[in-house]
Amino acid sequence: MKTRALKLIIAIAFLSISQLKAQPGDRIQSLRIAIYTEELQLTSEEAKVFWPIFNEYSQKLQKLKNDLKQERIKYGAIKNLSNSEATEAINKFLEFEQKELDLRKEYMNKLAKVIPPQKILKMHKAEARFKKALLDQIKDAND
């Protein structure tokens, strides 16, 4: 337990120092690294192989989300869609959902080769903590 607390303190200290000079994207990435490393309890050896795979996954997921956003822009306001356009939009959304699931499966399998499955199961909790921390920072910045 002391080791976990020490890792968290080091991660927070690193995060605080890096935030003084970092660009917003770098601060977000530093926050993600700190939270995931602490939540998944990644060793340095695991982190070396985890982060390149996770970053590749994140980039591909972001591209999928950008593609979906372009589809939404293409269709415009829902109330102005014909039945056939609405059906096409639904099908595009379901296609996106399937691609996202396929991507998640692919990268969970890749991660299972480099970290224990118990740690992979903790990724959902780590992502939830990361999102909450981001929202808290936004809230604090707006206060």
N, CA, C and O atoms as a GROMACS GRO file, in nm:
protein
  572
    1MET      N    1   0.083  -0.119   0.000
    1MET     CA    2   0.000   0.000   0.000
    1MET      C    3   0.087   0.126   0.000
    1MET      O    4   0.054   0.225  -0.065
    2LYS      N    5   0.200   0.121   0.074
    2LYS     CA    6   0.290   0.235   0.078
    2LYS      C    7   0.350   0.261  -0.059
    2LYS      O    8   0.368   0.376  -0.099
    3THR      N    9   0.381   0.154  -0.131
    3THR     CA   10   0.436   0.170  -0.266
    3THR      C   11   0.335   0.238  -0.357
    3THR      O   12   0.371   0.324  -0.437
    4ARG      N   13   0.209   0.200  -0.345
    4ARG     CA   14   0.104   0.261  -0.428
    4ARG      C   15   0.090   0.409  -0.395
    4ARG      O   16   0.077   0.492  -0.485
    5ALA      N   17   0.092   0.442  -0.267
    5ALA     CA   18   0.082   0.582  -0.226
    5ALA      C   19   0.202   0.661  -0.276
    5ALA      O   20   0.187   0.775  -0.321
    6LEU      N   21   0.321   0.602  -0.269
    6LEU     CA   22   0.442   0.669  -0.317
    6LEU      C   23   0.434   0.692  -0.467
    6LEU      O   24   0.471   0.799  -0.515
    7LYS      N   25   0.386   0.591  -0.542
    7LYS     CA   26   0.371   0.608  -0.687
    7LYS      C   27   0.274   0.721  -0.719
    7LYS      O   28   0.297   0.800  -0.810
    8LEU      N   29   0.165   0.726  -0.643
    8LEU     CA   30   0.065   0.831  -0.666
    8LEU      C   31   0.124   0.969  -0.636
    8LEU      O   32   0.101   1.063  -0.711
    9ILE      N   33   0.198   0.980  -0.529
    9ILE     CA   34   0.261   1.109  -0.493
    9ILE      C   35   0.360   1.151  -0.600
    9ILE      O   36   0.364   1.267  -0.640
   10ILE      N   37   0.440   1.056  -0.647
   10ILE     CA   38   0.537   1.087  -0.753
   10ILE      C   39   0.464   1.129  -0.881
   10ILE      O   40   0.504   1.225  -0.947
   11ALA      N   41   0.359   1.056  -0.916
   11ALA     CA   42   0.283   1.090  -1.037
   11ALA      C   43   0.221   1.229  -1.025
   11ALA      O   44   0.223   1.306  -1.121
   12ILE      N   45   0.165   1.260  -0.908
   12ILE     CA   46   0.104   1.392  -0.888
   12ILE      C   47   0.210   1.501  -0.893
   12ILE      O   48   0.188   1.607  -0.952
   13ALA      N   49   0.324   1.476  -0.831
   13ALA     CA   50   0.432   1.575  -0.834
   13ALA      C   51   0.480   1.598  -0.977
   13ALA      O   52   0.499   1.711  -1.020
   14PHE      N   53   0.500   1.488  -1.050
   14PHE     CA   54   0.542   1.498  -1.189
   14PHE      C   55   0.438   1.575  -1.270
   14PHE      O   56   0.473   1.661  -1.351
   15LEU      N   57   0.313   1.542  -1.248
   15LEU     CA   58   0.204   1.608  -1.319
   15LEU      C   59   0.202   1.757  -1.287
   15LEU      O   60   0.186   1.839  -1.377
   16SER      N   61   0.217   1.792  -1.162
   16SER     CA   62   0.213   1.933  -1.121
   16SER      C   63   0.327   2.011  -1.184
   16SER      O   64   0.307   2.122  -1.234
   17ILE      N   65   0.446   1.955  -1.182
   17ILE     CA   66   0.563   2.022  -1.241
   17ILE      C   67   0.546   2.035  -1.392
   17ILE      O   68   0.572   2.141  -1.449
   18SER      N   69   0.502   1.928  -1.455
   18SER     CA   70   0.489   1.932  -1.601
   18SER      C   71   0.379   2.027  -1.645
   18SER      O   72   0.387   2.081  -1.755
   19GLN      N   73   0.278   2.048  -1.563
   19GLN     CA   74   0.169   2.137  -1.600
   19GLN      C   75   0.212   2.282  -1.603
   19GLN      O   76   0.150   2.364  -1.672
   20LEU      N   77   0.318   2.316  -1.531
   20LEU     CA   78   0.364   2.454  -1.531
   20LEU      C   79   0.412   2.498  -1.668
   20LEU      O   80   0.398   2.614  -1.705
   21LYS      N   81   0.469   2.406  -1.745
   21LYS     CA   82   0.528   2.440  -1.874
   21LYS      C   83   0.455   2.377  -1.993
   21LYS      O   84   0.475   2.419  -2.106
   22ALA      N   85   0.372   2.280  -1.968
   22ALA     CA   86   0.314   2.201  -2.076
   22ALA      C   87   0.200   2.272  -2.147
   22ALA      O   88   0.132   2.357  -2.090
   23GLN      N   89   0.183   2.235  -2.272
   23GLN     CA   90   0.069   2.279  -2.350
   23GLN      C   91  -0.053   2.201  -2.301
   23GLN      O   92  -0.036   2.097  -2.237
   24PRO      N   93  -0.175   2.248  -2.328
   24PRO     CA   94  -0.293   2.178  -2.281
   24PRO      C   95  -0.297   2.030  -2.320
   24PRO      O   96  -0.332   1.947  -2.236
   25GLY      N   97  -0.263   1.996  -2.443
   25GLY     CA   98  -0.263   1.856  -2.486
   25GLY      C   99  -0.163   1.773  -2.408
   25GLY      O  100  -0.191   1.658  -2.374
   26ASP      N  101  -0.047   1.832  -2.379
   26ASP     CA  102   0.054   1.762  -2.301
   26ASP      C  103   0.006   1.741  -2.158
   26ASP      O  104   0.032   1.637  -2.098
   27ARG      N  105  -0.064   1.841  -2.103
   27ARG     CA  106  -0.116   1.827  -1.966
   27ARG      C  107  -0.220   1.717  -1.960
   27ARG      O  108  -0.223   1.639  -1.864
   28ILE      N  109  -0.303   1.710  -2.060
   28ILE     CA  110  -0.405   1.605  -2.064
   28ILE      C  111  -0.339   1.468  -2.072
   28ILE      O  112  -0.377   1.376  -2.000
   29GLN      N  113  -0.240   1.455  -2.158
   29GLN     CA  114  -0.169   1.328  -2.171
   29GLN      C  115  -0.098   1.292  -2.042
   29GLN      O  116  -0.098   1.176  -2.002
   30SER      N  117  -0.037   1.389  -1.975
   30SER     CA  118   0.030   1.364  -1.848
   30SER      C  119  -0.069   1.317  -1.742
   30SER      O  120  -0.039   1.227  -1.663
   31LEU      N  121  -0.186   1.378  -1.741
   31LEU     CA  122  -0.290   1.338  -1.646
   31LEU      C  123  -0.334   1.195  -1.674
   31LEU      O  124  -0.348   1.115  -1.582
   32ARG      N  125  -0.355   1.163  -1.801
   32ARG     CA  126  -0.395   1.026  -1.837
   32ARG      C  127  -0.289   0.926  -1.795
   32ARG      O  128  -0.321   0.822  -1.736
   33ILE      N  129  -0.164   0.956  -1.824
   33ILE     CA  130  -0.055   0.865  -1.787
   33ILE      C  131  -0.051   0.843  -1.636
   33ILE      O  132  -0.038   0.730  -1.590
   34ALA      N  133  -0.063   0.950  -1.560
   34ALA     CA  134  -0.058   0.938  -1.414
   34ALA      C  135  -0.173   0.852  -1.362
   34ALA      O  136  -0.151   0.763  -1.280
   35ILE      N  137  -0.292   0.877  -1.410
   35ILE     CA  138  -0.409   0.803  -1.360
   35ILE      C  139  -0.405   0.657  -1.404
   35ILE      O  140  -0.427   0.568  -1.322
   36TYR      N  141  -0.377   0.632  -1.531
   36TYR     CA  142  -0.372   0.494  -1.578
   36TYR      C  143  -0.260   0.415  -1.509
   36TYR      O  144  -0.280   0.301  -1.468
   37THR      N  145  -0.145   0.476  -1.496
   37THR     CA  146  -0.032   0.408  -1.433
   37THR      C  147  -0.066   0.371  -1.290
   37THR      O  148  -0.034   0.261  -1.244
   38GLU      N  149  -0.129   0.462  -1.219
   38GLU     CA  150  -0.165   0.436  -1.080
   38GLU      C  151  -0.280   0.335  -1.071
   38GLU      O  152  -0.274   0.242  -0.990
   39GLU      N  153  -0.381   0.351  -1.151
   39GLU     CA  154  -0.499   0.264  -1.144
   39GLU      C  155  -0.465   0.121  -1.188
   39GLU      O  156  -0.509   0.025  -1.125
   40LEU      N  157  -0.388   0.109  -1.295
   40LEU     CA  158  -0.352  -0.024  -1.345
   40LEU      C  159  -0.231  -0.081  -1.274
   40LEU      O  160  -0.197  -0.198  -1.291
   41GLN      N  161  -0.166   0.001  -1.194
   41GLN     CA  162  -0.044  -0.038  -1.123
   41GLN      C  163   0.058  -0.096  -1.221
   41GLN      O  164   0.110  -0.206  -1.202
   42LEU      N  165   0.084  -0.020  -1.326
   42LEU     CA  166   0.179  -0.063  -1.428
   42LEU      C  167   0.321  -0.056  -1.376
   42LEU      O  168   0.362   0.043  -1.315
   43THR      N  169   0.396  -0.161  -1.399
   43THR     CA  170   0.539  -0.155  -1.370
   43THR      C  171   0.605  -0.075  -1.482
   43THR      O  172   0.541  -0.048  -1.584
   44SER      N  173   0.730  -0.038  -1.464
   44SER     CA  174   0.796   0.038  -1.570
   44SER      C  175   0.809  -0.045  -1.697
   44SER      O  176   0.799   0.008  -1.807
   45GLU      N  177   0.831  -0.176  -1.681
   45GLU     CA  178   0.841  -0.264  -1.798
   45GLU      C  179   0.706  -0.272  -1.871
   45GLU      O  180   0.700  -0.269  -1.993
   46GLU      N  181   0.599  -0.284  -1.794
   46GLU     CA  182   0.466  -0.290  -1.855
   46GLU      C  183   0.431  -0.157  -1.923
   46GLU      O  184   0.375  -0.156  -2.032
   47ALA      N  185   0.465  -0.047  -1.858
   47ALA     CA  186   0.435   0.084  -1.914
   47ALA      C  187   0.504   0.104  -2.050
   47ALA      O  188   0.446   0.165  -2.141
   48LYS      N  189   0.625   0.055  -2.063
   48LYS     CA  190   0.700   0.070  -2.188
   48LYS      C  191   0.628   0.005  -2.306
   48LYS      O  192   0.636   0.056  -2.418
   49VAL      N  193   0.560  -0.104  -2.281
   49VAL     CA  194   0.490  -0.172  -2.391
   49VAL      C  195   0.342  -0.134  -2.397
   49VAL      O  196   0.281  -0.139  -2.504
   50PHE      N  197   0.285  -0.095  -2.283
   50PHE     CA  198   0.144  -0.057  -2.278
   50PHE      C  199   0.118   0.072  -2.354
   50PHE      O  200   0.027   0.077  -2.437
   51TRP      N  201   0.195   0.177  -2.327
   51TRP     CA  202   0.163   0.309  -2.380
   51TRP      C  203   0.170   0.319  -2.532
   51TRP      O  204   0.082   0.384  -2.589
   52PRO      N  205   0.267   0.261  -2.600
   52PRO     CA  206   0.262   0.268  -2.747
   52PRO      C  207   0.136   0.203  -2.805
   52PRO      O  208   0.078   0.254  -2.900
   53ILE      N  209   0.094   0.090  -2.748
   53ILE     CA  210  -0.027   0.022  -2.796
   53ILE      C  211  -0.150   0.106  -2.764
   53ILE      O  212  -0.236   0.125  -2.849
   54PHE      N  213  -0.157   0.156  -2.642
   54PHE     CA  214  -0.272   0.237  -2.601
   54PHE      C  215  -0.281   0.365  -2.684
   54PHE      O  216  -0.390   0.404  -2.725
   55ASN      N  217  -0.168   0.430  -2.709
   55ASN     CA  218  -0.169   0.553  -2.788
   55ASN      C  219  -0.213   0.527  -2.932
   55ASN      O  220  -0.286   0.608  -2.990
   56GLU      N  221  -0.171   0.416  -2.988
   56GLU     CA  222  -0.215   0.381  -3.124
   56GLU      C  223  -0.367   0.358  -3.124
   56GLU      O  224  -0.437   0.404  -3.215
   57TYR      N  225  -0.416   0.288  -3.023
   57TYR     CA  226  -0.560   0.265  -3.009
   57TYR      C  227  -0.635   0.398  -2.998
   57TYR      O  228  -0.736   0.418  -3.064
   58SER      N  229  -0.584   0.488  -2.915
   58SER     CA  230  -0.649   0.618  -2.894
   58SER      C  231  -0.656   0.699  -3.024
   58SER      O  232  -0.756   0.764  -3.052
   59GLN      N  233  -0.549   0.694  -3.102
   59GLN     CA  234  -0.546   0.767  -3.228
   59GLN      C  235  -0.649   0.711  -3.327
   59GLN      O  236  -0.719   0.786  -3.394
   60LYS      N  237  -0.656   0.580  -3.335
   60LYS     CA  238  -0.753   0.518  -3.426
   60LYS      C  239  -0.896   0.544  -3.379
   60LYS      O  240  -0.986   0.566  -3.461
   61LEU      N  241  -0.918   0.540  -3.248
   61LEU     CA  242  -1.051   0.569  -3.194
   61LEU      C  243  -1.090   0.714  -3.223
   61LEU      O  244  -1.204   0.742  -3.259
   62GLN      N  245  -0.996   0.805  -3.208
   62GLN     CA  246  -1.023   0.946  -3.236
   62GLN      C  247  -1.058   0.966  -3.383
   62GLN      O  248  -1.146   1.046  -3.416
   63LYS      N  249  -0.990   0.895  -3.471
   63LYS     CA  250  -1.021   0.906  -3.615
   63LYS      C  251  -1.163   0.857  -3.641
   63LYS      O  252  -1.237   0.919  -3.718
   64LEU      N  253  -1.202   0.746  -3.577
   64LEU     CA  254  -1.339   0.697  -3.593
   64LEU      C  255  -1.440   0.801  -3.546
   64LEU      O  256  -1.542   0.824  -3.612
   65LYS      N  257  -1.412   0.863  -3.433
   65LYS     CA  258  -1.504   0.964  -3.379
   65LYS      C  259  -1.512   1.085  -3.471
   65LYS      O  260  -1.618   1.144  -3.487
   66ASN      N  261  -1.399   1.123  -3.530
   66ASN     CA  262  -1.400   1.235  -3.625
   66ASN      C  263  -1.482   1.199  -3.749
   66ASN      O  264  -1.554   1.283  -3.803
   67ASP      N  265  -1.469   1.075  -3.794
   67ASP     CA  266  -1.548   1.030  -3.908
   67ASP      C  267  -1.698   1.037  -3.877
   67ASP      O  268  -1.777   1.081  -3.961
   68LEU      N  269  -1.736   0.994  -3.758
   68LEU     CA  270  -1.876   1.000  -3.718
   68LEU      C  271  -1.924   1.144  -3.711
   68LEU      O  272  -2.037   1.176  -3.751
   69LYS      N  273  -1.839   1.231  -3.662
   69LYS     CA  274  -1.875   1.373  -3.653
   69LYS      C  275  -1.901   1.430  -3.794
   69LYS      O  276  -1.995   1.508  -3.813
   70GLN      N  277  -1.820   1.390  -3.890
   70GLN     CA  278  -1.840   1.436  -4.027
   70GLN      C  279  -1.973   1.384  -4.082
   70GLN      O  280  -2.042   1.455  -4.156
   71GLU      N  281  -2.008   1.262  -4.048
   71GLU     CA  282  -2.137   1.207  -4.091
   71GLU      C  283  -2.252   1.287  -4.031
   71GLU      O  284  -2.350   1.315  -4.099
   72ARG      N  285  -2.239   1.324  -3.905
   72ARG     CA  286  -2.345   1.402  -3.840
   72ARG      C  287  -2.359   1.539  -3.907
   72ARG      O  288  -2.471   1.588  -3.926
   73ILE      N  289  -2.247   1.598  -3.942
   73ILE     CA  290  -2.251   1.728  -4.011
   73ILE      C  291  -2.319   1.712  -4.146
   73ILE      O  292  -2.397   1.797  -4.188
   74LYS      N  293  -2.289   1.602  -4.213
   74LYS     CA  294  -2.346   1.574  -4.345
   74LYS      C  295  -2.498   1.569  -4.340
   74LYS      O  296  -2.566   1.618  -4.431
   75TYR      N  297  -2.552   1.510  -4.234
   75TYR     CA  298  -2.696   1.494  -4.224
   75TYR      C  299  -2.767   1.617  -4.166
   75TYR      O  300  -2.888   1.632  -4.184
   76GLY      N  301  -2.695   1.702  -4.098
   76GLY     CA  302  -2.755   1.824  -4.046
   76GLY      C  303  -2.861   1.799  -3.940
   76GLY      O  304  -2.851   1.704  -3.863
   77ALA      N  305  -2.961   1.884  -3.936
   77ALA     CA  306  -3.067   1.876  -3.835
   77ALA      C  307  -3.153   1.752  -3.857
   77ALA      O  308  -3.195   1.723  -3.969
   78ILE      N  309  -3.178   1.682  -3.750
   78ILE     CA  310  -3.256   1.558  -3.757
   78ILE      C  311  -3.398   1.584  -3.808
   78ILE      O  312  -3.452   1.506  -3.886
   79LYS      N  313  -3.456   1.694  -3.765
   79LYS     CA  314  -3.595   1.720  -3.804
   79LYS      C  315  -3.612   1.742  -3.954
   79LYS      O  316  -3.724   1.733  -4.005
   80ASN      N  317  -3.505   1.772  -4.024
   80ASN     CA  318  -3.512   1.797  -4.168
   80ASN      C  319  -3.483   1.673  -4.252
   80ASN      O  320  -3.483   1.681  -4.375
   81LEU      N  321  -3.457   1.560  -4.188
   81LEU     CA  322  -3.423   1.438  -4.262
   81LEU      C  323  -3.548   1.366  -4.311
   81LEU      O  324  -3.649   1.360  -4.242
   82SER      N  325  -3.536   1.312  -4.430
   82SER     CA  326  -3.642   1.224  -4.479
   82SER      C  327  -3.627   1.089  -4.409
   82SER      O  328  -3.526   1.064  -4.342
   83ASN      N  329  -3.727   1.003  -4.424
   83ASN     CA  330  -3.719   0.870  -4.362
   83ASN      C  331  -3.598   0.792  -4.413
   83ASN      O  332  -3.528   0.726  -4.335
   84SER      N  333  -3.573   0.799  -4.542
   84SER     CA  334  -3.460   0.724  -4.598
   84SER      C  335  -3.327   0.782  -4.549
   84SER      O  336  -3.233   0.706  -4.522
   85GLU      N  337  -3.317   0.914  -4.537
   85GLU     CA  338  -3.194   0.976  -4.484
   85GLU      C  339  -3.174   0.940  -4.338
   85GLU      O  340  -3.061   0.914  -4.294
   86ALA      N  341  -3.282   0.937  -4.261
   86ALA     CA  342  -3.274   0.900  -4.120
   86ALA      C  343  -3.231   0.754  -4.106
   86ALA      O  344  -3.149   0.721  -4.020
   87THR      N  345  -3.284   0.668  -4.189
   87THR     CA  346  -3.246   0.526  -4.186
   87THR      C  347  -3.099   0.511  -4.222
   87THR      O  348  -3.027   0.432  -4.160
   88GLU      N  349  -3.054   0.585  -4.321
   88GLU     CA  350  -2.913   0.581  -4.360
   88GLU      C  351  -2.825   0.631  -4.245
   88GLU      O  352  -2.719   0.574  -4.219
   89ALA      N  353  -2.868   0.736  -4.178
   89ALA     CA  354  -2.792   0.790  -4.065
   89ALA      C  355  -2.783   0.687  -3.952
   89ALA      O  356  -2.678   0.671  -3.890
   90ILE      N  357  -2.893   0.620  -3.925
   90ILE     CA  358  -2.894   0.515  -3.822
   90ILE      C  359  -2.796   0.404  -3.859
   90ILE      O  360  -2.718   0.358  -3.775
   91ASN      N  361  -2.800   0.362  -3.984
   91ASN     CA  362  -2.710   0.256  -4.030
   91ASN      C  363  -2.563   0.298  -4.020
   91ASN      O  364  -2.478   0.217  -3.984
   92LYS      N  365  -2.534   0.424  -4.052
   92LYS     CA  366  -2.397   0.476  -4.039
   92LYS      C  367  -2.354   0.475  -3.893
   92LYS      O  368  -2.241   0.439  -3.861
   93PHE      N  369  -2.445   0.515  -3.803
   93PHE     CA  370  -2.413   0.516  -3.661
   93PHE      C  371  -2.386   0.374  -3.611
   93PHE      O  372  -2.290   0.352  -3.537
   94LEU      N  373  -2.470   0.278  -3.651
   94LEU     CA  374  -2.449   0.139  -3.610
   94LEU      C  375  -2.318   0.083  -3.667
   94LEU      O  376  -2.249   0.006  -3.601
   95GLU      N  377  -2.286   0.124  -3.788
   95GLU     CA  378  -2.159   0.084  -3.850
   95GLU      C  379  -2.042   0.139  -3.768
   95GLU      O  380  -1.945   0.068  -3.744
   96PHE      N  381  -2.053   0.264  -3.726
   96PHE     CA  382  -1.951   0.324  -3.640
   96PHE      C  383  -1.938   0.245  -3.510
   96PHE      O  384  -1.827   0.213  -3.467
   97GLU      N  385  -2.052   0.213  -3.448
   97GLU     CA  386  -2.050   0.138  -3.321
   97GLU      C  387  -1.980   0.004  -3.339
   97GLU      O  388  -1.903  -0.038  -3.253
   98GLN      N  389  -2.005  -0.063  -3.451
   98GLN     CA  390  -1.941  -0.192  -3.477
   98GLN      C  391  -1.791  -0.175  -3.498
   98GLN      O  392  -1.712  -0.255  -3.448
   99LYS      N  393  -1.752  -0.071  -3.571
   99LYS     CA  394  -1.609  -0.045  -3.594
   99LYS      C  395  -1.539  -0.014  -3.461
   99LYS      O  396  -1.427  -0.058  -3.438
  100GLU      N  397  -1.607   0.061  -3.376
  100GLU     CA  398  -1.549   0.093  -3.245
  100GLU      C  399  -1.533  -0.034  -3.162
  100GLU      O  400  -1.429  -0.053  -3.098
  101LEU      N  401  -1.632  -0.120  -3.162
  101LEU     CA  402  -1.623  -0.246  -3.088
  101LEU      C  403  -1.511  -0.334  -3.144
  101LEU      O  404  -1.434  -0.393  -3.068
  102ASP      N  405  -1.503  -0.343  -3.276
  102ASP     CA  406  -1.397  -0.422  -3.340
  102ASP      C  407  -1.259  -0.368  -3.302
  102ASP      O  408  -1.167  -0.445  -3.275
  103LEU      N  409  -1.245  -0.236  -3.302
  103LEU     CA  410  -1.118  -0.174  -3.264
  103LEU      C  411  -1.085  -0.205  -3.119
  103LEU      O  412  -0.971  -0.238  -3.087
  104ARG      N  413  -1.184  -0.193  -3.032
  104ARG     CA  414  -1.162  -0.222  -2.890
  104ARG      C  415  -1.118  -0.368  -2.870
  104ARG      O  416  -1.026  -0.395  -2.793
  105LYS      N  417  -1.184  -0.461  -2.940
  105LYS     CA  418  -1.146  -0.603  -2.930
  105LYS      C  419  -1.002  -0.624  -2.977
  105LYS      O  420  -0.924  -0.694  -2.912
  106GLU      N  421  -0.970  -0.564  -3.090
  106GLU     CA  422  -0.835  -0.579  -3.146
  106GLU      C  423  -0.729  -0.532  -3.046
  106GLU      O  424  -0.629  -0.601  -3.024
  107TYR      N  425  -0.751  -0.417  -2.985
  107TYR     CA  426  -0.649  -0.362  -2.896
  107TYR      C  427  -0.650  -0.426  -2.758
  107TYR      O  428  -0.547  -0.429  -2.691
  108MET      N  429  -0.764  -0.476  -2.714
  108MET     CA  430  -0.765  -0.551  -2.588
  108MET      C  431  -0.685  -0.679  -2.605
  108MET      O  432  -0.613  -0.721  -2.514
  109ASN      N  433  -0.696  -0.742  -2.722
  109ASN     CA  434  -0.617  -0.862  -2.751
  109ASN      C  435  -0.468  -0.830  -2.757
  109ASN      O  436  -0.386  -0.907  -2.707
  110LYS      N  437  -0.433  -0.718  -2.817
  110LYS     CA  438  -0.292  -0.677  -2.822
  110LYS      C  439  -0.240  -0.651  -2.681
  110LYS      O  440  -0.130  -0.693  -2.647
  111LEU      N  441  -0.320  -0.581  -2.601
  111LEU     CA  442  -0.276  -0.551  -2.464
  111LEU      C  443  -0.266  -0.676  -2.379
  111LEU      O  444  -0.181  -0.684  -2.290
  112ALA      N  445  -0.352  -0.774  -2.405
  112ALA     CA  446  -0.349  -0.898  -2.327
  112ALA      C  447  -0.218  -0.975  -2.347
  112ALA      O  448  -0.184  -1.062  -2.266
  113LYS      N  449  -0.147  -0.944  -2.452
  113LYS     CA  450  -0.018  -1.007  -2.477
  113LYS      C  451   0.095  -0.943  -2.398
  113LYS      O  452   0.203  -1.001  -2.386
  114VAL      N  453   0.070  -0.822  -2.344
  114VAL     CA  454   0.180  -0.750  -2.277
  114VAL      C  455   0.152  -0.717  -2.130
  114VAL      O  456   0.245  -0.689  -2.055
  115ILE      N  457   0.025  -0.718  -2.089
  115ILE     CA  458  -0.008  -0.697  -1.948
  115ILE      C  459  -0.113  -0.800  -1.906
  115ILE      O  460  -0.186  -0.852  -1.990
  116PRO      N  461  -0.120  -0.828  -1.776
  116PRO     CA  462  -0.219  -0.927  -1.730
  116PRO      C  463  -0.363  -0.881  -1.757
  116PRO      O  464  -0.391  -0.761  -1.754
  117PRO      N  465  -0.453  -0.976  -1.783
  117PRO     CA  466  -0.591  -0.941  -1.811
  117PRO      C  467  -0.660  -0.866  -1.697
  117PRO      O  468  -0.751  -0.787  -1.720
  118GLN      N  469  -0.616  -0.891  -1.574
  118GLN     CA  470  -0.673  -0.819  -1.460
  118GLN      C  471  -0.650  -0.669  -1.473
  118GLN      O  472  -0.734  -0.588  -1.434
  119LYS      N  473  -0.536  -0.632  -1.527
  119LYS     CA  474  -0.505  -0.490  -1.546
  119LYS      C  475  -0.587  -0.432  -1.661
  119LYS      O  476  -0.626  -0.315  -1.657
  120ILE      N  477  -0.612  -0.512  -1.762
  120ILE     CA  478  -0.696  -0.465  -1.872
  120ILE      C  479  -0.837  -0.435  -1.822
  120ILE      O  480  -0.899  -0.338  -1.863
  121LEU      N  481  -0.886  -0.520  -1.732
  121LEU     CA  482  -1.019  -0.497  -1.675
  121LEU      C  483  -1.027  -0.366  -1.598
  121LEU      O  484  -1.135  -0.309  -1.584
  122LYS      N  485  -0.915  -0.319  -1.547
  122LYS     CA  486  -0.913  -0.195  -1.470
  122LYS      C  487  -0.912  -0.070  -1.559
  122LYS      O  488  -0.926   0.042  -1.510
  123MET      N  489  -0.897  -0.089  -1.689
  123MET     CA  490  -0.889   0.026  -1.780
  123MET      C  491  -1.017   0.108  -1.780
  123MET      O  492  -1.012   0.231  -1.792
  124HIS      N  493  -1.131   0.043  -1.766
  124HIS     CA  494  -1.258   0.116  -1.764
  124HIS      C  495  -1.262   0.212  -1.645
  124HIS      O  496  -1.302   0.327  -1.659
  125LYS      N  497  -1.220   0.164  -1.530
  125LYS     CA  498  -1.217   0.248  -1.410
  125LYS      C  499  -1.116   0.362  -1.427
  125LYS      O  500  -1.142   0.475  -1.387
  126ALA      N  501  -1.001   0.332  -1.487
  126ALA     CA  502  -0.901   0.434  -1.510
  126ALA      C  503  -0.954   0.543  -1.603
  126ALA      O  504  -0.931   0.662  -1.579
  127GLU      N  505  -1.023   0.503  -1.708
  127GLU     CA  506  -1.080   0.601  -1.803
  127GLU      C  507  -1.186   0.687  -1.735
  127GLU      O  508  -1.193   0.807  -1.760
  128ALA      N  509  -1.267   0.626  -1.649
  128ALA     CA  510  -1.369   0.703  -1.576
  128ALA      C  511  -1.302   0.804  -1.482
  128ALA      O  512  -1.346   0.919  -1.474
  129ARG      N  513  -1.197   0.762  -1.412
  129ARG     CA  514  -1.124   0.855  -1.325
  129ARG      C  515  -1.061   0.968  -1.405
  129ARG      O  516  -1.061   1.084  -1.362
  130PHE      N  517  -1.006   0.933  -1.521
  130PHE     CA  518  -0.943   1.033  -1.607
  130PHE      C  519  -1.045   1.137  -1.654
  130PHE      O  520  -1.018   1.257  -1.649
  131LYS      N  521  -1.161   1.091  -1.699
  131LYS     CA  522  -1.264   1.184  -1.745
  131LYS      C  523  -1.313   1.273  -1.632
  131LYS      O  524  -1.337   1.392  -1.652
  132LYS      N  525  -1.329   1.216  -1.514
  132LYS     CA  526  -1.372   1.295  -1.397
  132LYS      C  527  -1.268   1.400  -1.363
  132LYS      O  528  -1.302   1.514  -1.333
  133ALA      N  529  -1.141   1.362  -1.368
  133ALA     CA  530  -1.034   1.457  -1.338
  133ALA      C  531  -1.032   1.570  -1.440
  133ALA      O  532  -1.011   1.686  -1.404
  134LEU      N  533  -1.055   1.537  -1.568
  134LEU     CA  534  -1.062   1.641  -1.671
  134LEU      C  535  -1.178   1.736  -1.646
  134LEU      O  536  -1.163   1.858  -1.654
  135LEU      N  537  -1.294   1.680  -1.615
  135LEU     CA  538  -1.411   1.764  -1.586
  135LEU      C  539  -1.387   1.852  -1.463
  135LEU      O  540  -1.428   1.968  -1.461
  136ASP      N  541  -1.322   1.797  -1.363
  136ASP     CA  542  -1.290   1.876  -1.243
  136ASP      C  543  -1.197   1.992  -1.278
  136ASP      O  544  -1.214   2.103  -1.228
  137GLN      N  545  -1.098   1.966  -1.364
  137GLN     CA  546  -1.006   2.073  -1.404
  137GLN      C  547  -1.079   2.181  -1.483
  137GLN      O  548  -1.053   2.300  -1.464
  138ILE      N  549  -1.169   2.141  -1.570
  138ILE     CA  550  -1.248   2.239  -1.646
  138ILE      C  551  -1.334   2.321  -1.553
  138ILE      O  552  -1.342   2.443  -1.566
  139LYS      N  553  -1.398   2.254  -1.459
  139LYS     CA  554  -1.483   2.322  -1.361
  139LYS      C  555  -1.400   2.422  -1.280
  139LYS      O  556  -1.443   2.536  -1.260
  140ASP      N  557  -1.282   2.379  -1.233
  140ASP     CA  558  -1.196   2.467  -1.155
  140ASP      C  559  -1.148   2.587  -1.236
  140ASP      O  560  -1.137   2.698  -1.184
  141ALA      N  561  -1.121   2.564  -1.365
  141ALA     CA  562  -1.075   2.672  -1.451
  141ALA      C  563  -1.186   2.773  -1.476
  141ALA      O  564  -1.158   2.892  -1.495
  142ASN      N  565  -1.311   2.728  -1.475
  142ASN     CA  566  -1.423   2.818  -1.499
  142ASN      C  567  -1.470   2.891  -1.373
  142ASN      O  568  -1.546   2.988  -1.382
  143ASP      N  569  -1.426   2.845  -1.257
  143ASP     CA  570  -1.467   2.911  -1.132
  143ASP      C  571  -1.385   3.034  -1.102
  143ASP      O  572  -1.407   3.100  -1.001
   0.00000   0.00000   0.00000
